[in-house]
Amino acid sequence: MSKKLPFCLLTVFLNLIIIHPSFAQTLIDFSTFSLSVEQWQTKADTSWQISFNSSEGKTESELIYNDTAADIISLKARYRPIPQFSVGANAGFGGIDNAHYTDIDRTDGADWSESQGDVDGKVVQYGADVYVHMFPVHRGDQLLLDFFAGYQHYEDQLRMFNGRQTRSEPPSANALGPFAGLNSNYDFEWNYLRLGAEIGYEFIARPKIALNSLALRSMIGLIPYVAYEGTGVWNLRSDFAQNPSFRHYSNTGVGFDVSLALSYSPCKGAEFIGGYRYLHLQVFDGTDTTYGSDGSIGRAKLDEVTLDRSGPFFALAVKF
């Protein structure tokens, strides 16, 4: 008798759907596949700092990149084979222009060298997530709740040019003013795990003509693990190797990725989304390895690397 019970329950459930369509119609409709194009209009600042001890004291070298704004265009896809589960992937790219850098050297807190210049480059990002959908389950449910986990890759590839010395005190021997030939590069490369939830509220309990859905959505992503690698090529330093000149590494870091958006769906197959997103990444207690042109290797401490990128985003999604 007990072996027949699961079969009997399945039969009853199928009969409810087939014989009583009103029951089946209470289950929420879901799209198997969605594809979206997003523009994220961002502003950003990022920086790194290394330090080492010498006979003069503790020396720190800090490089700050300001105004590394970029319009990042992303393509996102999501496949949902069953109502409770989906997988998603994303890839994006954006150009950086009219940014600036400041390079500061100090010993025991006293600045003795500073240079500034212009920056351009690009942003590259891609990743994948898995989602567990908790709500909605039935038509009329207005609470939206998904949990997700995934891997993301983010990279700033920056070039420095038009350099000028703005401060020079001993032990610096650089002359103030522009210096010719600067064409150096630094790549920030972040790989991180992201865990979180998408939470929202559906204002439309029953679809209407030209108003299938109107919802407020928020995304809260916590980043408990970050692996960072930075690579620099300093072309004006003849005492440095050029492939690369130095490398930074740390796997001690945290961050967050949050957004708030309003979504509007005029029909079942299309959705417009607009909102604001903020991404913060940070690592610390890493290593700096400098490669000399004579084959020597020097080591220092990577104190900290930070990234803050934020701005409004707009997306169009089609669903099948």
KAGI-V556400 format. One record per residue. N is the residue number from 1. PSI is psi in radians with two decimals (999 if undefined). BURIAL is b if it has 24 or more other ideal C-beta (glycine too) atoms within 12 Angstrom, else e. Layout:
n->{N N}
psi->{PSI PSI}
burial->{BURIAL BURIAL}
This chain:
n->{1 2 3 4 5 6 7 8 9 10 11 12 13 14 15 16 17 18 19 20 21 22 23 24 25 26 27 28 29 30 31 32 33 34 35 36 37 38 39 40 41 42 43 44 45 46 47 48 49 50 51 52 53 54 55 56 57 58 59 60 61 62 63 64 65 66 67 68 69 70 71 72 73 74 75 76 77 78 79 80 81 82 83 84 85 86 87 88 89 90 91 92 93 94 95 96 97 98 99 100 101 102 103 104 105 106 107 108 109 110 111 112 113 114 115 116 117 118 119 120 121 122 123 124 125 126 127 128 129 130 131 132 133 134 135 136 137 138 139 140 141 142 143 144 145 146 147 148 149 150 151 152 153 154 155 156 157 158 159 160 161 162 163 164 165 166 167 168 169 170 171 172 173 174 175 176 177 178 179 180 181 182 183 184 185 186 187 188 189 190 191 192 193 194 195 196 197 198 199 200 201 202 203 204 205 206 207 208 209 210 211 212 213 214 215 216 217 218 219 220 221 222 223 224 225 226 227 228 229 230 231 232 233 234 235 236 237 238 239 240 241 242 243 244 245 246 247 248 249 250 251 252 253 254 255 256 257 258 259 260 261 262 263 264 265 266 267 268 269 270 271 272 273 274 275 276 277 278 279 280 281 282 283 284 285 286 287 288 289 290 291 292 293 294 295 296 297 298 299 300 301 302 303 304 305 306 307 308 309 310 311 312 313 314 315 316 317 318 319 320}
psi->{-0.74 -0.53 -0.43 -0.24 -0.84 -0.70 -0.70 -0.72 -0.70 -0.70 -0.74 -0.74 -0.75 -0.65 -0.65 -0.68 -0.77 -0.80 -0.53 1.46 -0.45 -0.55 -0.80 -0.60 -0.24 -0.30 2.49 2.48 2.52 2.60 2.43 -0.62 2.41 2.56 2.30 2.65 2.28 2.45 2.12 1.90 1.69 2.70 2.69 2.66 2.49 2.73 2.81 2.73 2.37 2.86 2.71 2.75 2.43 -3.06 -0.39 -0.25 -2.82 2.05 2.33 2.47 2.12 2.36 2.13 2.24 2.05 2.62 0.69 0.99 2.60 2.44 1.86 2.10 2.16 2.56 2.21 2.45 2.54 2.34 2.22 1.54 -0.49 2.76 -0.50 -0.09 2.50 2.84 2.55 2.72 2.67 2.66 2.41 2.81 2.54 2.59 2.59 2.20 2.76 0.58 3.00 2.69 2.72 2.17 2.06 2.33 2.40 2.71 2.19 0.68 -0.09 2.10 2.36 -0.13 2.41 2.32 2.70 2.86 -3.03 2.75 2.43 3.11 -2.62 2.79 2.37 2.30 2.59 2.84 -3.11 2.57 2.73 2.52 2.46 2.11 2.05 -0.83 2.61 2.77 -0.73 2.70 2.39 -0.32 2.24 -0.17 2.33 2.20 2.06 2.51 2.53 2.77 2.50 3.13 2.40 2.53 2.31 2.43 2.31 2.08 1.89 2.52 2.35 2.38 3.05 0.93 2.68 2.40 2.15 -0.20 2.38 1.92 2.70 2.38 0.11 2.42 0.27 2.45 2.54 2.60 -3.08 2.59 2.39 2.67 0.04 2.16 1.07 2.78 2.56 2.29 2.14 2.14 2.03 2.33 2.21 2.74 2.45 2.21 2.45 -2.75 2.59 2.10 2.43 3.11 2.24 2.06 -0.41 1.86 -0.61 2.24 2.55 3.02 2.24 0.24 1.31 -0.58 2.48 2.03 2.61 2.22 2.45 2.57 2.20 1.87 2.14 2.44 1.68 -0.27 2.27 2.27 2.15 2.44 2.18 2.41 2.23 2.52 1.92 1.71 -0.34 -0.03 1.73 -0.35 -0.06 2.52 2.84 0.21 1.21 -3.10 -0.65 2.85 2.40 2.49 2.43 2.48 0.44 1.75 2.96 3.10 -3.06 2.75 1.90 2.66 2.77 2.29 2.78 2.25 2.44 2.22 1.92 -0.38 3.05 -0.50 0.05 2.61 2.38 2.35 2.36 2.41 -2.81 2.39 2.52 2.17 2.21 2.25 2.52 2.35 2.81 3.02 0.88 -2.88 2.53 2.19 2.09 2.33 2.10 2.71 -0.34 0.13 -0.06 2.80 2.23 2.62 2.53 3.11 2.31 1.86 -0.83 2.56 2.33 2.65 2.31 2.01 2.27 2.84 3.00 2.66 2.70 2.41 2.63 2.19 2.45 2.49 2.49 999}
burial->{e e e e e e e e e e e e e e e e e e e e e e e e e e e b e b b e e b b b b b b b e b b b b b b b b b b e e e e e e e b b b b b b b e b b b b b b b b b b b b e b e e e e e b b b b b b b b b b b e e b b b b b b b b b e e e e b b b b b b b b b b b b b b b b b b b b e b e b b e e e e e e e b b b b b b b b b b b b b b b b b b e b b b b e e e e e b e e e e e e b e e b e b b b b b b b b b b b b b b b b b e b e b e e e e e e e b b b b b b b b b b e b e b b b b b b b b b b b e e e e b b e e b b b b b b b e e b b b b b b b b b b b b b e e e e e b b b b b b b b b b b b b b e b b b b b b e e e e e e e e b b b b b b b b b b b b e b b b b b e b e}
